[in-house]
Amino acid sequence: MTRSMDLFRLDGHLALVTGGAGFYGTPISRALAEAGAKVIIASRSRERCEERAAELREAGLSCAAEQFDMGDPNSIRALYARISDTHGVPDILVNNALLRSPTHYDEATPEQWAAALQANVTGIHICTGVFSAGMRARRSGSIINIASIYGVVAPDFRIYEGMDFASPPDYPFHKGGLIAYTRYCASLFAPDGVRVNCLSPGGYYSGQSETFVERYSARVPMGRMACDDDIAGPIVFLASDASRYITGANILVDGGLTIR
Ligand SMILES: NC(=O)c1ccc[n+]([C@@H]2O[C@H](COP(=O)([O-])OP(=O)(O)OC[C@H]3O[C@@H](n4cnc5c(N)ncnc54)[C@H](O)[C@@H]3O)[C@@H](O)[C@H]2O)c1
């Protein structure tokens, strides 16, 4: 039997984190790299990804940067071709990127709505399709989809009163759908040794106003917003052999917000 803590190691593994330079993407990339993986950070901005990758390399970790557009199927296919030619087929794919849309119910134009669904639904499907094909051929891999509490419960709009942001109306379509899509892919890919799971985080503290933080935290049984360390353990768990018999799961990383 393998020693339990060794199951969490990712040495020799290659991970791709889409949107890896953002609020959640940054601690996700760091956690995977600290567990031993070589991490590729990819988003629309090569410059931001390079900055994050350089920070991780300065910390002695293995990291590279790539540019791509989730809204463009050809760009996703080209990303896969570049990564597989240069580094090999990733062992871990984290579908984390999010194209943000206007946050108030009646603000998004049909074009903005379509662009959000193109990147956040079709883009995730294409990305999962091209990367899983390589994983399935090799008969191993772990795909982790980053959904949200708002794929499970509705926002309490009272906490957004007077704020210049809220949760956008397209969000429940792609986050709720992503949780169901995770189960679909988990069932389809399981015979080929590829696991697919979901993490549904709660609100991340990113400098919101004191009023918002108080209102949000009052709804959380654990009494606070999420921070970097909260996502680190769950992502390494799902990426590694520590969760080797788990597929199709949706783990809520929300301080208990959705339990009552
Ligand atoms: N921040 C939160 O409170 C929170 C809560 C629950 C779930 N989440 C989820 O966590 C994930 C990351 O969110 P975040 O808050 O870190 O967001 P963020 O805006 O900080 O990062 C999103 C990343 O996606 C990239 N991106 C956007 N459009 C893209 C495109 N077309 N092609 C390629 N990359 C693109 C951006 O460049 C950025 O790096 C999302 O899936 C989000 O739904 C976030």
The ligand as a MOL file (V3000), in Angstrom:
LIG
                    3D

  0  0  0     0  0            999 V3000
M  V30 BEGIN CTAB
M  V30 COUNTS 44 48 0 0 0
M  V30 BEGIN ATOM
M  V30 1 N -13.9000 34.8150 -7.3020 0
M  V30 2 C -14.9070 34.1900 -6.7190 0
M  V30 3 O -15.4270 34.6510 -5.6840 0
M  V30 4 C -15.4200 32.8950 -7.2700 0
M  V30 5 C -16.4240 32.2060 -6.5670 0
M  V30 6 C -16.8700 30.9970 -7.0340 0
M  V30 7 C -16.3460 30.4640 -8.1980 0
M  V30 8 N -15.3820 31.1520 -8.8740 0 CHG=1
M  V30 9 C -14.8670 30.5380 -10.1010 0
M  V30 10 O -13.4680 30.4850 -10.0550 0
M  V30 11 C -12.9530 30.5800 -11.3860 0
M  V30 12 C -11.9070 31.6720 -11.4300 0
M  V30 13 O -12.5510 32.8960 -11.0850 0
M  V30 14 P -11.7450 34.1650 -10.5770 0
M  V30 15 O -12.5820 34.8490 -9.5860 0
M  V30 16 O -10.3550 33.7510 -10.2400 0 CHG=-1
M  V30 17 O -11.7930 35.0270 -11.9080 0
M  V30 18 P -10.7050 36.0350 -12.5270 0
M  V30 19 O -11.5010 36.9930 -13.3420 0
M  V30 20 O -9.7680 36.5420 -11.5040 0
M  V30 21 O -9.9010 35.0690 -13.4860 0
M  V30 22 C -10.4920 34.5500 -14.6520 0
M  V30 23 C -9.3790 34.1700 -15.6010 0
M  V30 24 O -9.9780 33.6810 -16.8100 0
M  V30 25 C -9.2770 34.2920 -17.9110 0
M  V30 26 N -10.1650 34.3860 -19.0600 0
M  V30 27 C -11.2830 35.1300 -19.1860 0
M  V30 28 N -11.7880 34.9870 -20.4250 0
M  V30 29 C -10.9450 34.1530 -21.0950 0
M  V30 30 C -10.9230 33.6460 -22.4030 0
M  V30 31 N -11.8520 33.9790 -23.3150 0
M  V30 32 N -9.8920 32.8270 -22.7620 0
M  V30 33 C -8.9450 32.4910 -21.8630 0
M  V30 34 N -8.9190 32.9360 -20.5930 0
M  V30 35 C -9.9130 33.7630 -20.2260 0
M  V30 36 C -8.8770 35.6670 -17.4040 0
M  V30 37 O -7.8290 36.1850 -18.2000 0
M  V30 38 C -8.4710 35.3420 -15.9790 0
M  V30 39 O -7.1270 34.8700 -15.9430 0
M  V30 40 C -14.1250 30.8760 -12.3000 0
M  V30 41 O -14.5280 29.7160 -12.9600 0
M  V30 42 C -15.1900 31.3620 -11.3390 0
M  V30 43 O -16.4940 31.1330 -11.7970 0
M  V30 44 C -14.9050 32.3480 -8.4450 0
M  V30 END ATOM
M  V30 BEGIN BOND
M  V30 1 1 1 2
M  V30 2 2 2 3
M  V30 3 1 2 4
M  V30 4 1 4 5
M  V30 5 2 4 44
M  V30 6 2 5 6
M  V30 7 1 6 7
M  V30 8 2 7 8
M  V30 9 1 8 9
M  V30 10 1 8 44
M  V30 11 1 9 10
M  V30 12 1 9 42
M  V30 13 1 10 11
M  V30 14 1 11 12
M  V30 15 1 11 40
M  V30 16 1 12 13
M  V30 17 1 13 14
M  V30 18 2 14 15
M  V30 19 1 14 16
M  V30 20 1 14 17
M  V30 21 1 17 18
M  V30 22 2 18 19
M  V30 23 1 18 20
M  V30 24 1 18 21
M  V30 25 1 21 22
M  V30 26 1 22 23
M  V30 27 1 23 24
M  V30 28 1 23 38
M  V30 29 1 24 25
M  V30 30 1 25 26
M  V30 31 1 25 36
M  V30 32 1 26 27
M  V30 33 1 26 35
M  V30 34 2 27 28
M  V30 35 1 28 29
M  V30 36 1 29 30
M  V30 37 2 29 35
M  V30 38 1 30 31
M  V30 39 2 30 32
M  V30 40 1 32 33
M  V30 41 2 33 34
M  V30 42 1 34 35
M  V30 43 1 36 37
M  V30 44 1 36 38
M  V30 45 1 38 39
M  V30 46 1 40 41
M  V30 47 1 40 42
M  V30 48 1 42 43
M  V30 END BOND
M  V30 END CTAB
M  END
